[in-house]
Structures are given as structure tokens and as C-alpha cells.
Amino acid sequence: MTGSGASARGSDDDLFLLTMVGFLTLGGVAAAAVTGWADTVSWLLAHQVLVPAAEHPLLTVPGSVGAGLDVPRLALAVAAALLAFAGVAGAARRHLARGELR
């Protein structure tokens, strides 16, 4: 049988390893996002989600060389964000009413 000291040490080692893996994963995701951003912007422009800089968008997206959202696209983005927020708030309210969320 092992003592409680060995168990606590193993737990600390596991926590350290999990933290290191988390930081490395976060770095990998950030690097992938940076390298893939140009491809993402070109895809969004090709599918007319963003308007090119020549059309003078109301809200420019950082790192997109002037591409961004015009008024109709911005209104749709705001509406989608509000719907997502309302869905999350409603789900949280239901869980709070049931006592499942603390």
C-alpha cells in the first residue's frame, strides 16, 4: 500500500503534465489559426460572407487587408450573435431552475 504522500505527489505530477499539454495545445491551435487566416479570409470573400475592401465595408476584419462587413452582413452577424446569446441564456435559466447548474 502506498501512503497518502505518494498519492499527493502523483496527483501533482499529473496536474503539471496536464497543464503543460494544455499550453502546448493552445500554442498549436494559435499557430494553426494564424497560418490559416489568409485561407479563411479568401474563402469568406469567395463565398461573399465578407465584402472586399473596394466596396468600403462598414466594419473591417483585422488581418483581412480591408475586407469586412457591410450593413446587411453586419446586421445578420449581430442577429446571429443575439440568437446564440438568447439560446445560451435560456439553457442556463432552465438548468438553474432545475438546480443542475451552480
Secondary structure, 3 states (H helix, E strand, C coil): CCCHHHHHHHHHHHHHHHHHHHHHHHHHHHHHHHHHHHHHHHHHHHCCCCECHHHCCCEECCCCCCCEECHHHHHHHHHHHHHHHHHHHHHHHHHHHHCCCC
